[in-house]
């Protein structure tokens, strides 16, 4: 029996949009969300969907130019401009 490094990695894409896309990613990952997500659209909605699809402690790659995207810092609830 090998360690975790011996397990094959899986890549999945979702063609669903919005909340259905987040639900599909959660379904594919057994509910925790994806370990790594790439967001390349640059809108507030697409960013929030990418956040929703990323598991706690996961990685979110943000590519390109954003269009007034804002996120909220959870601990302080202070706005975070990207």
PLY file of the C-alpha trace (Angstrom):
ply
format ascii 1.0
element vertex 82
property float x
property float y
property float z
element edge 81
property int vertex1
property int vertex2
end_header
0.00 0.00 0.00
1.45 3.36 -1.03
1.21 6.75 0.57
-0.91 9.68 -0.61
1.76 10.61 -3.16
1.05 7.36 -5.02
-2.62 8.13 -5.61
-3.59 9.41 -9.05
-4.68 13.03 -9.17
-8.01 13.88 -10.71
-8.91 16.85 -12.87
-12.51 17.82 -13.47
-14.25 20.69 -15.17
-17.84 21.78 -14.77
-19.83 23.20 -17.66
-22.61 24.24 -15.28
-22.73 27.89 -14.25
-23.59 29.73 -11.09
-24.81 27.80 -8.09
-25.25 24.68 -10.24
-21.53 24.77 -11.06
-20.57 25.02 -7.40
-22.96 22.16 -6.57
-21.43 20.03 -9.35
-17.89 20.59 -8.05
-19.03 19.69 -4.52
-20.68 16.54 -5.94
-17.51 15.56 -7.81
-15.34 16.06 -4.73
-17.66 14.44 -2.21
-18.67 17.83 -0.73
-15.42 19.47 0.43
-14.82 21.41 -2.80
-11.82 21.47 -5.10
-8.26 21.66 -3.79
-7.29 24.09 -6.55
-9.51 26.39 -8.63
-8.55 28.82 -11.41
-10.78 31.85 -12.00
-10.10 33.69 -15.25
-13.33 35.57 -16.08
-12.80 38.52 -13.75
-16.35 39.34 -12.64
-17.72 39.50 -9.10
-20.06 36.57 -9.79
-17.36 34.33 -11.27
-15.00 35.12 -8.39
-17.61 34.29 -5.75
-18.45 31.03 -7.55
-14.74 30.13 -7.59
-14.54 30.83 -3.85
-17.60 28.62 -3.31
-16.04 25.77 -5.29
-12.73 25.87 -3.37
-12.43 23.71 -0.24
-11.29 25.22 3.05
-7.51 25.55 2.94
-7.55 25.10 -0.85
-5.93 27.27 -3.51
-7.64 29.80 -5.75
-5.70 31.13 -8.72
-6.94 34.45 -10.05
-5.83 35.16 -13.62
-6.29 38.31 -15.69
-7.88 41.68 -15.05
-10.71 41.95 -12.56
-13.77 44.13 -13.02
-14.23 45.79 -9.59
-14.17 42.46 -7.74
-14.39 42.76 -3.96
-13.99 40.08 -1.32
-14.57 40.25 2.40
-11.98 39.22 4.97
-13.72 36.70 7.19
-11.98 37.56 10.44
-12.49 41.33 10.32
-15.34 41.61 7.79
-13.30 44.42 6.22
-13.55 44.69 2.43
-10.58 43.39 0.46
-10.16 44.88 -3.02
-8.43 42.60 -5.50
0 1
1 2
2 3
3 4
4 5
5 6
6 7
7 8
8 9
9 10
10 11
11 12
12 13
13 14
14 15
15 16
16 17
17 18
18 19
19 20
20 21
21 22
22 23
23 24
24 25
25 26
26 27
27 28
28 29
29 30
30 31
31 32
32 33
33 34
34 35
35 36
36 37
37 38
38 39
39 40
40 41
41 42
42 43
43 44
44 45
45 46
46 47
47 48
48 49
49 50
50 51
51 52
52 53
53 54
54 55
55 56
56 57
57 58
58 59
59 60
60 61
61 62
62 63
63 64
64 65
65 66
66 67
67 68
68 69
69 70
70 71
71 72
72 73
73 74
74 75
75 76
76 77
77 78
78 79
79 80
80 81
